[in-house]
């Protein structure tokens, strides 16, 4: 295996008959004064030639060969341009380098998957596919070549943390889980109107307290005035802490139903 990338007689832009060897599988820094050809060497020659050879190997054309006598040892490459980054928590190296979509396509087309029925690893190239219209949408199924079990095919959406199909059920694709620290958020010896929830103050406290009273009245667990949090029953505390749409409230209200 070639351990070096060799560039001979480079004459692109400001480079004048430059010869250079770059070690592979190592961090290499290209330095020089402004206009000396650093970007030309890294991007216009090394990256473009890597892309050109990669595309030509797949029968595609479109990238012009740089002005060099010979380049040996290059591999498919990615180029990360200097740019301002956003604070989006969903951004990753894959999204920044545009490799995210390509990787998902590879997993969809080439990934082996255990059959949900017989649990044997299924080569996607050997699985028969069928398309059905369900509720107006096209759904692709695969048929296991070993037991003939039919199951939904994994699509690119299943390999994306930004979709319902692919996102982690715990963190929803963000990578962090936001939870309530009851020890710092609540003073259970106090009532809500007296400051039990440390973040609620002033008119915002009045607004939230009115909502809490109405909600508990609706769920038939009315809140008496100046009730400390430590005296709340399970449903009252779940409504305060987790909200009406939470699993905690759903479980408790299911129990209350006759």
Secondary structure by P-SEA (a helix, b strand, c coil): cccccccccccccccccccccccccbbbbbbbcccccccccccccaaaaaaaaaaaaaccccccccccccccccccccccccccccccccccccccccaaaaaaaaaaccccccccccccccccccbbbbbbbcccbbbbbbbbccccbbbbbbcccccccccccccccccccccbbbbbcccccccccccccccccccccaaaaaaaaaaaaaaaaaaccccccccccccccaaaaaaaccccccaaaaaaaaaacc
